[in-house]
Structures are given as C-alpha cells and as structure tokens.
C-alpha cells in the first residue's frame, strides 16, 4: 500500500491485520483482529491493539514470542512494504 507524504515521496506501509493474514500468522482477517484485540501482538516491543496500525520497513511484529521484521520492498500479494 502506498501513500504520499508531504515531501512528494512515497511511503510504503501495510496495516497490522493485513500483515498477520498475508504472512500466514493468522488464518483469516477475523482471526487477525482477535489476536490483536487480545493483546497477543506487539509492534516494536509494545502491545498493539489497533488492527489498522501501519507497519513500515524495519518495524518488528512479535507474536507468540517470535519476531517478524518488515523488510523494505517486500511484497505480500500486491501489498508492498
């Protein structure tokens, strides 16, 4: 997903719930939503309960004690980060 920022550059991001689903960390969007709401997901070491939280390259998502780093330019089924 791309969004323009104030410097006419493109900011690449993906929403937390989309990342969990597309990275096969949750079997569905509903399951991703429940994981997030339950407090089971951390972003950059802090509990995150907003499913729409935008992730950027370099962010670290932690689920069940496993860390997943968002790499620059990585593409999940058309959603690039």
ABEGO torsion letter per residue (X at the ends): XBBBBAAGBBBBBBBAAAAAAAAGABABAAAAAAAAAAGABBBGGBBBABAABBBBBGBBBBBGGBBBBBBBGBBBGGBBX
